Amino acid sequence: MKTKTALKWTIGVIAVVILMAVGAVVLLFVAFIVSMERGEKHQRQIRAEQDSGRWDFGDQPALFAVAQGIGATLLNFAVMQSWQRPESVEAVRTLLSLGADPNYRDRSRNSFAMANAVHASALVLRAMLETGGNPNTRDEFGQPIILMNWYLGYYQNQARSRLELLLDRSADVNSAMPEDRSDSGYTLLLYRTKMGLGDSLAYADALLLLERGADPNRAGADGMTFGKMLVDHRAHFQRTLKRLPVEFAALWDWAAKHGIVQQAQ
């Protein structure tokens, strides 16, 4: 009798131990599953933030809220931020790497990142072009973006680099202003040369455009030609007793060798 009682007690103890062991295994398994689910949820949240662009503004939630509030795409918002925040180029690169379309635009003027990239640093413009940005796209006013390269004045010391980037990516060297804008019909060559009286580097850019195949014979809607503009600018320097800028002298020599000056005189 005592032997049977001891045996039952032993069996009971063993059963309890087994149950406890099984319970511990079950608890560990449940804990593992919960941990996995939490990890997957966290990964999904991270991916969602990366896809939306929120990840790039994690330390600046106010900026993200502003971007959404004004109807801007995050790429365009990052590009415009980079006008005065050079470090924003990393946000631009990240959004592009996640599949943001550099050419996307909708009805909002705050959505067209490619048009606004021409006012940003050369690094931002390069990133946009290297991911398929169209160098011949137009802004919300129908103006070829290459003509807007000098418009806002950000990163002025990089304007030449931006111009070369656009030309290297097959921007139309004879792009012209639309008929409903000021300087109607002015080609890129005319438009940039006109700036020469206030910025002598414009003459160096004009020479680059000619070397890249710009047509010096196309006239603006007002009848202005490249040759006539050069003659007018030379007369201005003589009238004001100003020394000819070396950039203008080089451009004048090119035009003279190609018979353009003689046609205009």
C-alpha positions in Angstrom: 0.0 0.0 0.0 2.8 2.4 1.0 4.6 1.4 -2.2 1.6 2.3 -4.4 1.2 5.6 -2.5 4.8 6.5 -3.1 4.5 5.5 -6.7 1.5 7.7 -7.2 3.2 10.6 -5.4 6.3 10.2 -7.7 4.1 10.1 -10.8 2.3 13.2 -9.6 5.5 15.1 -9.1 6.8 14.0 -12.5 3.5 15.1 -14.1 3.7 18.5 -12.4 7.3 19.0 -13.5 6.4 18.0 -17.1 3.4 20.4 -17.0 5.6 23.2 -15.7 8.2 22.5 -18.4 5.6 22.4 -21.1 4.1 25.6 -19.7 7.5 27.3 -19.8 8.1 26.3 -23.4 4.6 27.5 -24.3 5.3 30.9 -22.6 8.6 31.2 -24.4 7.0 30.4 -27.7 4.2 32.9 -27.1 6.8 35.5 -26.0 8.8 34.8 -29.2 5.7 35.2 -31.4 4.7 38.5 -29.7 8.3 39.8 -30.1 8.3 38.8 -33.8 5.0 40.6 -34.3 6.2 43.7 -32.6 9.4 43.6 -34.6 7.5 43.2 -37.9 5.2 46.0 -36.9 8.1 48.3 -36.1 9.7 47.4 -39.5 6.4 48.2 -41.3 6.3 51.5 -39.5 9.9 52.3 -40.6 9.2 51.3 -44.2 6.0 53.4 -44.2 7.9 56.4 -42.9 10.6 55.9 -45.5 8.1 55.5 -48.3 6.3 58.7 -47.3 9.4 60.7 -46.8 8.7 61.3 -43.1 11.9 59.4 -42.2 14.0 62.2 -43.7 12.3 64.8 -41.6 12.3 62.7 -38.4 14.1 65.4 -36.4 11.9 68.1 -37.9 8.3 67.0 -37.7 7.1 70.6 -38.2 8.7 70.7 -41.6 6.9 67.5 -42.6 3.6 68.9 -41.4 4.2 72.1 -43.4 5.0 70.1 -46.5 1.7 68.3 -46.3 -0.2 71.4 -45.4 0.8 73.3 -48.5 0.1 70.4 -50.9 3.8 70.0 -51.7 5.3 66.7 -52.7 8.0 65.7 -50.3 10.6 65.7 -53.1 9.7 69.2 -54.1 9.6 70.3 -50.5 13.1 68.8 -49.9 14.4 70.5 -53.1 13.0 73.9 -52.0 14.5 73.4 -48.5 17.9 72.9 -50.1 17.8 76.4 -51.6 18.9 77.6 -48.2 19.8 74.4 -46.5 22.6 72.6 -48.5 22.4 69.6 -46.2 18.9 68.8 -47.6 20.6 67.3 -50.6 20.7 64.0 -48.5 16.9 64.1 -48.1 16.6 64.7 -51.9 18.8 61.7 -52.6 17.0 59.5 -50.2 13.6 60.3 -51.6 14.9 59.6 -55.1 16.4 56.3 -54.0 13.0 55.3 -52.7 11.5 55.8 -56.1 10.3 59.5 -56.0 9.6 60.7 -59.6 11.8 63.8 -60.3 9.4 64.7 -63.1 6.1 64.3 -61.2 3.8 67.3 -61.0 0.1 67.9 -60.3 -2.0 71.0 -60.2 -0.1 72.4 -57.2 2.8 74.7 -58.1 4.5 73.2 -55.0 4.7 69.8 -56.6 7.2 70.3 -59.5 10.5 69.4 -58.0 12.4 69.3 -61.3 11.6 72.9 -62.2 12.7 74.0 -58.7 15.9 72.0 -58.8 17.4 74.5 -61.2 17.5 77.0 -58.4 19.2 74.5 -56.0 22.9 73.5 -55.7 24.6 71.6 -58.5 24.6 68.5 -56.3 20.8 68.6 -56.1 20.3 69.2 -59.8 22.8 66.4 -60.6 20.8 64.0 -58.3 17.6 64.8 -60.1 19.1 64.5 -63.6 20.8 61.2 -62.7 17.5 59.7 -61.7 15.7 60.6 -64.9 14.9 64.3 -64.5 14.0 65.9 -67.8 16.4 68.8 -68.6 13.9 70.2 -71.1 11.0 70.4 -68.8 9.2 73.7 -68.2 8.1 75.4 -65.1 4.5 76.3 -64.1 4.7 79.4 -66.5 5.8 77.3 -69.5 9.4 78.6 -69.3 12.2 76.1 -70.1 14.0 75.6 -66.8 17.4 76.1 -68.3 16.5 79.8 -68.8 15.6 80.1 -65.1 19.1 79.0 -64.1 20.0 82.6 -63.0 16.5 83.7 -61.9 16.4 83.4 -58.1 20.0 83.8 -57.3 20.6 80.9 -55.0 24.1 79.3 -55.3 25.2 82.0 -57.8 28.7 80.6 -57.9 27.3 77.3 -59.1 25.2 78.7 -62.0 27.8 77.7 -64.6 28.0 74.2 -63.2 24.2 73.9 -63.4 24.2 75.2 -67.0 26.8 72.6 -68.0 24.9 69.8 -66.2 21.8 70.6 -68.2 23.6 70.9 -71.5 25.5 67.6 -70.8 22.1 65.9 -70.3 20.9 67.2 -73.7 19.0 70.3 -72.7 17.9 72.2 -75.8 20.7 74.8 -76.4 18.1 76.8 -78.4 15.4 76.8 -75.8 13.4 80.0 -76.0 11.0 82.1 -73.9 7.3 81.5 -74.6 5.4 84.2 -76.5 3.4 85.3 -73.5 6.4 86.1 -71.3 8.8 89.1 -71.2 11.7 88.7 -73.6 9.3 86.7 -75.9 11.1 84.5 -78.3 14.5 85.2 -76.8 16.6 82.1 -77.1 18.9 81.0 -74.3 21.8 82.7 -76.1 19.9 86.1 -76.4 18.5 85.7 -72.9 21.9 85.1 -71.2 23.8 87.6 -73.4 21.3 90.4 -72.4 22.4 89.9 -68.7 26.0 90.8 -69.7 25.7 94.5 -68.9 25.1 93.6 -65.2 27.1 90.4 -65.1 30.1 89.9 -67.3 30.1 86.2 -66.7 27.0 86.1 -68.9 29.3 86.7 -71.9 31.4 83.6 -71.0 28.2 81.6 -70.8 27.1 82.9 -74.2 30.4 81.8 -75.7 29.9 78.3 -74.1 26.4 78.2 -75.7 27.8 79.0 -79.1 30.4 76.3 -78.7 27.6 73.9 -77.8 25.7 74.7 -81.0 23.5 77.6 -80.2 22.0 79.4 -83.3 23.3 83.0 -83.4 20.8 83.9 -86.1 17.5 83.4 -84.3 15.8 86.6 -83.4 13.5 87.5 -80.5 9.9 88.6 -81.0 11.1 92.2 -80.9 13.5 91.6 -83.7 16.6 91.6 -81.5 19.4 89.4 -82.8 22.6 88.2 -81.2 24.8 90.4 -83.5 22.7 93.5 -82.8 22.8 92.9 -79.1 26.6 92.7 -79.2 26.8 95.9 -81.1 24.5 97.6 -78.6 26.5 96.4 -75.7 29.8 97.5 -77.2 28.3 101.0 -77.8 27.2 101.1 -74.2 30.7 100.4 -72.9 32.2 103.0 -75.2 29.5 105.6 -74.3 30.0 105.1 -70.6 33.8 105.0 -71.0 33.9 101.5 -69.4 36.6 99.1 -70.2 35.4 96.1 -72.2 35.1 93.0 -70.0 37.5 90.3 -71.1 34.5 88.0 -71.4 32.8 90.4 -73.8 36.0 90.8 -75.8 36.3 87.0 -76.3 32.6 86.8 -77.3 33.0 89.7 -79.7 36.1 88.1 -81.3 34.1 84.8 -81.8 31.2 86.7 -83.4 33.6 88.7 -85.6 35.3 85.6 -86.9 32.0 84.1 -87.8 30.7 87.2 -89.6 28.0 87.9 -87.1 29.1 91.4 -86.1 29.5 92.5 -89.7 25.9 91.4 -90.5 24.6 93.6 -87.6 26.6 96.7 -88.4 
